[in-house]
Amino acid sequence: MELSSYSDYAVRLVNSEQPARGTDALTSLDAVRDLFSPGSSAARRLSDGDLTRLRAVRGRLRAVFEAAAEGDEVRAVDLLNALLMEFPVSPQISGHEYRDEDGRPKWHMHIADHAANAGAAYTATACMGLAVHLTELGIDRLGICQATPCRNAYLDTSTNRSRRYCSDRCATRANVAAYRARKRQGDRPEERSGRTADSAHDSSAPTDR
């Protein structure tokens, strides 16, 4: 697995809460377990303390995405570096389930699970993946959904770095809202009367001959 793919761990954790809507899906160990990849060894070590740990880290990771979305690169990097120092990773060379055409292992970097608890293991993985994604693709690839009131975090993988929403659903909702706002603006009585007066003025103006 490419290390940058672990950045999705950060997105899943951040989006388990939607502050603007007042909703929080991270309320039980089963919800925490769903954050992990299937078959994760760390997930088998979950305890009640991991729920508290991950809820605390979640806000710090959201701050990274928010700083990036606001164009504050230095703050985003500083916040992420602080997490990396607090939750270091243990890199390890792995060749599991990968074979080249000669039948030999296809060696790749893997994040080993030597953390003290499941919450720390998840956080270390999420932060390392996010750091690799940031350094390889750029800080502007980290975003916060612009559809009100969503505010979900997302990773922009578009070719032209143009993504503004976390999903097609939010993009459609935002476009519909913008269309309706424009329509309301155009249907205001004072604007209609203004257009009528302008039309009357134009029709009564003398014509050059």
C-alpha positions as CSV (number, residue, x, y, z in Angstrom):
1,M,0.0,0.0,0.0
2,E,1.3,3.5,-0.9
3,L,1.9,5.5,2.3
4,S,-0.1,8.4,0.9
5,S,-3.2,6.2,0.8
6,Y,-3.2,6.2,4.6
7,S,-4.3,9.8,4.4
8,D,-7.8,8.5,4.1
9,Y,-7.6,7.5,7.7
10,A,-7.4,11.3,8.6
11,V,-10.4,12.1,6.4
12,R,-12.5,9.3,7.9
13,L,-11.7,10.4,11.5
14,V,-12.4,14.2,10.8
15,N,-15.6,13.5,9.0
16,S,-17.0,11.4,11.9
17,E,-18.1,14.7,13.3
18,Q,-20.1,17.5,11.6
19,P,-19.8,20.5,14.0
20,A,-22.1,22.8,11.9
21,R,-24.9,20.2,12.0
22,G,-24.2,19.2,15.7
23,T,-23.7,15.5,14.8
24,D,-21.1,13.1,16.0
25,A,-20.9,9.5,14.8
26,L,-17.9,8.6,17.0
27,T,-19.8,7.6,20.1
28,S,-19.0,3.9,20.6
29,L,-16.3,1.4,20.2
30,D,-18.2,-0.1,17.3
31,A,-18.0,3.3,15.6
32,V,-14.3,3.5,16.3
33,R,-13.8,0.0,14.9
34,D,-15.4,1.0,11.7
35,L,-12.7,3.6,11.1
36,F,-10.0,0.9,10.8
37,S,-9.4,-1.1,7.7
38,P,-10.8,-4.7,7.7
39,G,-8.5,-7.1,9.5
40,S,-6.6,-4.4,11.3
41,S,-4.5,-5.8,14.1
42,A,-4.8,-2.5,16.0
43,A,-8.6,-2.7,15.9
44,R,-8.5,-5.9,17.9
45,R,-6.9,-4.0,20.8
46,L,-9.5,-1.3,21.1
47,S,-10.5,-0.1,24.6
48,D,-12.7,2.6,26.0
49,G,-9.8,4.9,26.2
50,D,-9.3,4.9,22.5
51,L,-12.7,6.5,21.9
52,T,-11.6,9.5,24.1
53,R,-8.1,9.6,22.4
54,L,-9.4,9.7,18.9
55,R,-12.1,12.3,19.7
56,A,-9.3,14.5,21.0
57,V,-7.1,14.0,17.9
58,R,-10.0,14.5,15.5
59,G,-10.3,18.2,16.3
60,R,-6.5,18.7,15.8
61,L,-6.7,17.0,12.4
62,R,-9.6,19.2,11.4
63,A,-7.5,22.2,12.3
64,V,-4.9,21.0,9.8
65,F,-7.5,20.8,7.0
66,E,-9.0,24.2,7.9
67,A,-5.6,25.9,7.9
68,A,-4.8,24.4,4.5
69,A,-8.2,25.4,3.1
70,E,-7.6,29.0,4.3
71,G,-4.2,29.0,2.5
72,D,-2.2,29.1,5.8
73,E,0.4,26.6,4.8
74,V,2.8,27.2,7.7
75,R,0.1,26.7,10.3
76,A,-1.2,23.6,8.6
77,V,2.3,22.1,8.5
78,D,3.1,23.1,12.1
79,L,-0.1,21.5,13.4
80,L,0.6,18.3,11.5
81,N,4.3,18.2,12.6
82,A,3.1,18.5,16.2
83,L,1.0,15.4,15.7
84,L,3.8,13.5,14.0
85,M,6.1,14.2,16.9
86,E,3.5,13.1,19.4
87,F,2.5,10.0,17.4
88,P,5.6,8.7,15.7
89,V,5.4,5.9,13.1
90,S,7.6,2.8,12.8
91,P,8.3,2.2,9.1
92,Q,8.9,-1.3,8.0
93,I,9.7,-3.0,4.6
94,S,7.0,-5.4,3.7
95,G,6.3,-7.8,0.8
96,H,3.1,-9.3,1.9
97,E,0.5,-10.2,-0.8
98,Y,2.7,-8.6,-3.5
99,R,4.6,-10.7,-6.1
100,D,6.3,-9.6,-9.2
101,E,6.4,-11.7,-12.4
102,D,9.3,-13.8,-11.1
103,G,7.4,-14.7,-8.0
104,R,9.5,-12.6,-5.7
105,P,8.0,-10.2,-3.1
106,K,7.3,-6.7,-4.3
107,W,8.9,-4.8,-1.5
108,H,7.2,-1.6,-0.3
109,M,7.1,0.6,2.8
110,H,4.6,-0.3,5.4
111,I,3.7,1.3,8.7
112,A,4.3,-1.2,11.5
113,D,2.0,-1.3,14.5
114,H,4.1,-0.9,17.6
115,A,2.0,1.9,19.2
116,A,1.0,1.6,22.9
117,N,-2.7,1.5,22.1
118,A,-5.1,1.3,19.1
119,G,-5.9,5.0,19.2
120,A,-2.2,5.9,18.9
121,A,-1.7,3.4,16.1
122,Y,-4.6,4.9,14.1
123,T,-3.4,8.4,14.7
124,A,0.2,7.7,13.7
125,T,-1.0,6.0,10.5
126,A,-3.4,8.9,9.7
127,C,-0.9,11.6,10.3
128,M,1.9,9.9,8.3
129,G,-0.5,9.3,5.4
130,L,-1.6,12.9,5.4
131,A,2.0,14.1,5.6
132,V,3.0,12.1,2.6
133,H,0.0,13.3,0.7
134,L,0.7,16.9,1.5
135,T,4.4,16.8,0.6
136,E,3.9,14.8,-2.6
137,L,0.8,16.6,-4.0
138,G,0.8,20.0,-2.2
139,I,-1.0,21.7,0.7
140,D,-3.8,22.9,-1.6
141,R,-4.9,19.3,-2.0
142,L,-6.3,19.4,1.5
143,G,-9.7,21.0,1.6
144,I,-12.9,21.7,3.6
145,C,-16.3,21.3,1.8
146,Q,-17.7,24.6,0.7
147,A,-21.3,23.4,0.8
148,T,-23.1,24.9,3.7
149,P,-23.5,23.4,6.3
150,C,-21.4,20.4,5.4
151,R,-17.7,21.3,6.2
152,N,-16.4,17.8,5.7
153,A,-12.7,17.4,5.0
154,Y,-11.6,16.0,1.7
155,L,-8.4,15.2,-0.4
156,D,-8.4,16.9,-3.8
157,T,-7.3,14.3,-6.4
158,S,-8.6,16.3,-9.4
159,T,-6.2,16.9,-12.3
160,N,-6.7,20.7,-12.2
161,R,-6.8,21.2,-8.4
162,S,-10.4,22.5,-8.8
163,R,-12.3,20.5,-6.2
164,R,-14.4,22.5,-3.7
165,Y,-16.8,19.9,-2.3
166,C,-16.4,16.6,-0.5
167,S,-18.9,14.8,-2.7
168,D,-21.0,15.0,-5.9
169,R,-24.0,15.3,-3.6
170,C,-22.6,18.4,-1.9
171,A,-21.6,19.9,-5.3
172,T,-25.1,19.4,-6.7
173,R,-26.7,20.9,-3.6
174,A,-24.4,24.0,-3.7
175,N,-25.0,24.5,-7.5
176,V,-28.8,24.3,-7.0
177,A,-28.6,26.7,-4.0
178,A,-26.6,29.2,-6.1
179,Y,-29.0,28.9,-9.0
180,R,-32.0,29.6,-6.8
181,A,-30.2,32.5,-5.2
182,R,-29.6,34.0,-8.6
183,K,-33.2,33.4,-9.6
184,R,-34.5,35.1,-6.5
185,Q,-32.1,38.1,-7.2
186,G,-33.5,38.4,-10.7
187,D,-37.1,38.2,-9.6
188,R,-37.0,41.0,-7.0
189,P,-39.9,43.5,-7.7
190,E,-37.6,46.5,-7.7
191,E,-35.3,45.0,-10.3
192,R,-38.3,44.1,-12.5
193,S,-39.7,47.6,-12.2
194,G,-36.2,49.0,-12.9
195,R,-35.9,46.9,-16.0
196,T,-39.4,48.0,-17.1
197,A,-38.5,51.7,-16.7
198,D,-35.3,51.2,-18.6
199,S,-37.1,49.5,-21.4
200,A,-39.7,52.4,-21.6
201,H,-36.9,54.9,-21.5
202,D,-35.1,53.1,-24.3
203,S,-38.2,52.9,-26.4
204,S,-39.0,56.6,-26.1
205,A,-35.5,57.8,-26.8
206,P,-35.0,59.5,-30.2
207,T,-33.5,57.5,-33.0
208,D,-30.6,58.8,-34.9
209,R,-31.4,59.1,-38.6
